[in-house]
Amino acid sequence: MVYDVIIIGAGPAGLNAAIYAARYKLNALVIAKEIGGAITGAHNVENWIGEKSIPGMQLIENFKDHVKSFGIEIKTEEVQDIKKQDNIFKINNNYEAKTIILALGTCPRHLDVKGEKEFLGKGTSYCATCDAAFFRNKKVAVVGGANSAAMAALLLAQFADKVFIIYRKEKLRSDPAVSEKVYTNEKIEVITNTNITEIKGDKFVTGVELDSGKYLDLDGVFIEIGSVPSCAIAKLAGAKLDERECIIVDQAQKTNIDGVFAAGDITTNSNNLRQVITAAAEGAVAAESAYRFLKH
């Protein structure tokens, strides 16, 4: 079978692209290593219109159910090969499509300090939603100053006895409403103008060295310093990237390759605002553009 469109990625961008592809009556398939993307790590999403507050995992489940209601199949499989032959894209030598939508998302940015890799899963984590419950009555730190770090700290404060936010700049840059919750939470202490230089421990994390010369006793470190594009598949497809390794797209989410579109956090259109709502919107535009490409 040759699909009209294969969507690679199953976060908000990819799943919404699938919904719009179905609305345009395109024969579509979604392929992703895992379903959900970065939003699954969000304790609560408070800026998705129509939902005052909803867990990230629940929001993705809603998206997935919506996609499946159109009869679109979601295959959990890692894409390792893309080839174009006679205007048909071949993926993993198993699937063929006339067009492709790359909705690859991002992966966590690393601190790149001593001890980070050694203690991953042993007190160091990139996902507060996944691991917060393991730190009940413990002392933890969150590294970062944007919304993801602030929300992680608020979640951890429901379990841990003490939560530090360690941020390299002078003040948090999370949304004012979120920052207010942080500063008024008696369990949370914000340490600014400070960096971690080393994560220390024995079998598990026991603390961190700070560039201020101080040592902080801790049971866990949660790294929330942003993300980097998952660009390996984009390079494989031949899509042009900018200096940040985001896929270069126009307003219609078109890449430099005929028949290849991109959507979500991995694109240059998302550089100013990477949110679930903008990713979903780009997915809708990409699907509409694929439809027009096929039609004309």
C-alpha positions as CSV (number, residue, x, y, z in Angstrom):
1,M,0.0,0.0,0.0
2,V,1.2,3.5,-0.8
3,Y,-0.1,6.0,1.8
4,D,-1.0,9.5,0.8
5,V,0.9,10.7,3.8
6,I,3.1,9.1,6.5
7,I,3.5,11.2,9.7
8,I,6.7,10.5,11.6
9,G,6.2,11.5,15.2
10,A,3.2,11.2,17.6
11,G,3.3,14.3,19.8
12,P,0.7,17.1,19.5
13,A,2.0,18.1,16.0
14,G,2.0,14.6,14.6
15,L,-1.3,13.5,16.1
16,N,-3.1,16.7,15.0
17,A,-1.6,16.3,11.6
18,A,-3.2,12.9,11.5
19,I,-6.6,14.3,12.5
20,Y,-6.5,16.9,9.7
21,A,-5.2,14.3,7.2
22,A,-8.3,12.2,8.0
23,R,-10.5,15.2,7.6
24,Y,-9.1,15.8,4.1
25,K,-9.8,12.1,3.4
26,L,-6.1,11.2,3.0
27,N,-4.9,7.7,3.6
28,A,-2.5,8.3,6.5
29,L,-0.3,6.4,8.9
30,V,1.5,7.6,12.0
31,I,4.9,6.1,12.9
32,A,6.7,7.0,16.1
33,K,9.2,5.4,18.5
34,E,6.8,6.4,21.3
35,I,3.6,8.3,21.6
36,G,3.3,11.6,23.3
37,G,6.6,13.5,23.0
38,A,7.7,16.1,25.5
39,I,4.1,16.9,26.7
40,T,3.9,13.5,28.5
41,G,6.4,14.9,31.0
42,A,4.1,17.8,31.9
43,H,2.5,17.3,35.3
44,N,-0.3,19.7,34.4
45,V,-1.0,21.6,31.2
46,E,-2.8,24.9,32.0
47,N,-2.7,26.6,28.6
48,W,-4.6,24.2,26.3
49,I,-7.8,26.0,25.4
50,G,-10.9,24.3,26.9
51,E,-9.0,22.7,29.7
52,K,-8.2,24.8,32.8
53,S,-5.7,22.1,33.9
54,I,-5.1,18.6,32.5
55,P,-2.2,16.2,33.1
56,G,0.0,15.9,30.0
57,M,-0.4,12.2,29.8
58,Q,-4.2,12.6,29.8
59,L,-4.1,15.2,27.1
60,I,-2.1,12.9,24.9
61,E,-4.5,10.0,25.6
62,N,-7.3,12.3,24.4
63,F,-5.3,13.2,21.2
64,K,-4.6,9.5,20.6
65,D,-8.3,8.5,21.0
66,H,-9.3,11.3,18.7
67,V,-6.9,10.0,16.0
68,K,-8.0,6.4,16.3
69,S,-11.6,7.5,16.0
70,F,-10.8,8.3,12.4
71,G,-9.4,4.8,11.9
72,I,-5.8,6.0,11.5
73,E,-3.2,3.5,12.6
74,I,-0.4,4.5,15.0
75,K,2.6,2.2,14.7
76,T,5.2,2.4,17.5
77,E,8.4,1.8,15.6
78,E,11.6,3.7,15.2
79,V,12.2,5.2,11.8
80,Q,15.8,4.4,10.7
81,D,15.7,4.8,7.0
82,I,14.0,7.1,4.5
83,K,14.6,6.9,0.7
84,K,12.9,8.6,-2.2
85,Q,12.4,6.7,-5.4
86,D,10.2,7.8,-8.4
87,N,8.5,10.4,-6.2
88,I,7.6,7.8,-3.5
89,F,9.1,7.8,-0.1
90,K,10.1,4.5,1.4
91,I,10.4,4.3,5.2
92,N,12.3,1.4,6.8
93,N,11.7,-0.5,3.5
94,N,8.3,-1.4,4.9
95,Y,6.1,1.6,4.2
96,E,5.6,3.8,1.2
97,A,4.0,7.3,0.9
98,K,3.5,10.1,-1.5
99,T,4.2,12.7,1.2
100,I,5.8,12.8,4.6
101,I,5.2,15.1,7.6
102,L,8.1,15.2,10.0
103,A,6.8,15.9,13.5
104,L,9.9,14.7,15.4
105,G,9.8,16.9,18.5
106,T,12.8,17.4,20.8
107,C,14.8,15.7,23.4
108,P,16.0,17.0,26.8
109,R,19.1,19.3,26.8
110,H,21.8,18.0,29.0
111,L,23.8,19.9,31.7
112,D,27.0,18.3,30.5
113,V,28.6,18.2,34.0
114,K,30.5,15.5,35.8
115,G,28.2,13.0,37.4
116,E,25.2,13.6,35.2
117,K,25.5,10.5,33.1
118,E,26.8,8.4,36.0
119,F,23.8,9.1,38.2
120,L,21.0,9.0,35.5
121,G,18.3,6.9,37.0
122,K,20.1,7.0,40.3
123,G,18.8,10.4,41.5
124,T,19.3,12.3,38.2
125,S,16.2,12.7,36.1
126,Y,14.8,14.6,33.1
127,C,11.2,13.9,33.9
128,A,9.6,15.1,37.2
129,T,6.2,13.6,36.2
130,C,7.8,10.2,35.8
131,D,9.9,10.2,38.9
132,A,8.5,12.7,41.5
133,A,6.8,10.0,43.5
134,F,10.1,8.3,44.2
135,F,11.3,11.4,46.2
136,R,8.7,11.5,48.9
137,N,10.1,13.1,52.0
138,K,13.4,13.8,50.2
139,K,15.4,16.9,49.3
140,V,15.7,17.6,45.6
141,A,16.8,20.3,43.2
142,V,15.4,21.4,39.8
143,V,17.8,23.0,37.4
144,G,16.3,25.6,35.1
145,G,14.2,28.8,35.1
146,A,11.5,28.5,32.5
147,N,8.0,27.0,32.8
148,S,9.1,23.4,32.7
149,A,11.4,23.9,35.6
150,A,8.9,25.8,37.6
151,M,6.1,23.3,37.0
152,A,8.5,20.4,37.9
153,A,9.3,22.2,41.2
154,L,5.6,22.6,42.0
155,L,5.0,18.9,41.3
156,L,8.0,17.8,43.4
157,A,6.9,20.0,46.3
158,Q,3.9,17.7,46.6
159,F,6.2,14.8,47.5
160,A,9.6,16.1,48.7
161,D,10.3,17.9,51.9
162,K,12.4,20.5,50.2
163,V,12.8,21.7,46.6
164,F,15.5,24.0,45.4
165,I,15.4,25.7,42.0
166,I,18.9,26.4,40.7
167,Y,19.0,28.9,37.9
168,R,21.9,30.6,36.2
169,K,20.2,33.9,35.6
170,E,19.0,36.6,38.0
171,K,15.2,35.7,38.0
172,L,12.9,33.0,36.8
173,R,11.6,33.4,33.3
174,S,8.5,31.2,33.8
175,D,5.1,32.8,33.2
176,P,4.1,35.3,35.9
177,A,1.2,33.1,37.1
178,V,3.5,30.1,37.5
179,S,6.3,32.1,39.1
180,E,3.9,33.4,41.7
181,K,3.0,29.8,42.7
182,V,6.7,29.0,43.0
183,Y,7.6,32.0,45.2
184,T,4.6,31.5,47.5
185,N,5.3,27.8,48.0
186,E,7.0,27.4,51.4
187,K,8.7,24.2,50.3
188,I,10.5,25.8,47.4
189,E,13.7,27.9,47.5
190,V,15.0,29.6,44.4
191,I,18.8,30.0,44.1
192,T,19.7,32.4,41.2
193,N,22.9,33.4,39.5
194,T,24.2,29.9,40.2
195,N,25.3,26.8,38.2
196,I,25.8,23.2,39.1
197,T,29.4,22.2,38.4
198,E,29.2,18.5,39.5
199,I,26.6,16.0,40.6
200,K,28.0,13.8,43.4
201,G,27.1,10.6,45.0
202,D,28.0,7.0,45.9
203,K,25.4,4.5,44.6
204,F,22.9,7.3,44.3
205,V,23.0,11.1,44.2
206,T,24.0,12.7,47.5
207,G,24.5,16.3,46.5
208,V,25.8,18.9,44.0
209,E,28.7,21.3,43.9
210,L,27.8,24.8,42.9
211,D,30.0,27.4,41.1
212,S,29.5,29.6,44.2
213,G,31.8,27.2,46.0
214,K,28.9,25.8,48.1
215,Y,27.9,22.1,48.4
216,L,24.2,21.3,48.5
217,D,23.0,18.0,50.1
218,L,20.4,16.4,47.9
219,D,18.7,13.1,47.1
220,G,17.8,14.0,43.5
221,V,18.5,16.4,40.7
222,F,15.9,17.2,38.0
223,I,17.3,18.8,34.8
224,E,14.8,21.1,33.1
225,I,16.9,23.4,30.9
226,G,15.1,23.1,27.6
227,S,15.4,20.7,24.7
228,V,17.2,20.2,21.4
229,P,15.6,19.1,18.1
230,S,15.5,15.4,17.3
231,C,17.0,16.0,13.9
232,A,18.6,12.7,12.9
233,I,15.7,11.6,10.8
234,A,15.4,15.1,9.2
235,K,19.0,14.9,8.1
236,L,18.3,11.4,6.7
237,A,15.5,12.8,4.7
238,G,17.7,15.6,3.3
239,A,15.8,18.4,5.0
240,K,17.7,21.7,5.4
241,L,18.4,22.8,9.0
242,D,19.3,26.1,10.5
243,E,22.2,26.8,12.9
244,R,20.1,25.5,15.8
245,E,19.4,22.3,13.8
246,C,15.7,23.1,13.4
247,I,14.0,22.1,10.1
248,I,13.7,25.2,7.9
249,V,10.1,25.6,6.8
250,D,8.0,28.2,5.1
251,Q,4.5,29.4,6.4
252,A,2.9,26.3,4.8
253,Q,5.3,24.1,6.8
254,K,7.1,23.1,3.5
255,T,10.7,21.9,3.7
256,N,13.2,22.2,0.8
257,I,12.1,18.8,-0.4
258,D,9.0,18.4,-2.6
259,G,6.5,16.3,-0.7
260,V,8.1,16.7,2.7
261,F,6.6,18.9,5.4
262,A,7.5,19.5,9.0
263,A,5.6,20.6,12.1
264,G,6.1,21.2,15.8
265,D,9.0,22.0,18.1
266,I,11.5,20.9,15.5
267,T,10.7,23.6,13.0
268,T,12.0,27.2,12.6
269,N,8.4,28.4,12.9
270,S,8.4,27.3,16.5
271,N,11.5,29.2,17.5
272,N,9.6,31.9,19.3
273,L,7.0,29.8,21.1
274,R,7.2,26.1,21.7
275,Q,3.9,25.1,23.2
276,V,1.4,22.3,22.7
277,I,-1.0,24.6,21.0
278,T,1.5,25.9,18.5
279,A,2.7,22.4,17.7
280,A,-0.8,21.2,17.1
281,A,-1.5,24.2,14.9
282,E,1.6,23.5,12.8
283,G,0.5,19.9,12.4
284,A,-2.9,21.1,11.0
285,V,-1.1,23.4,8.5
286,A,1.3,20.7,7.4
287,A,-1.6,18.3,6.7
288,E,-3.4,20.9,4.7
289,S,-0.3,21.6,2.7
290,A,0.2,17.9,2.1
291,Y,-3.4,17.7,0.8
292,R,-2.8,20.6,-1.6
293,F,0.4,19.1,-2.8
294,L,-1.3,15.9,-3.6
295,K,-4.3,17.6,-5.2
296,H,-2.2,19.8,-7.5
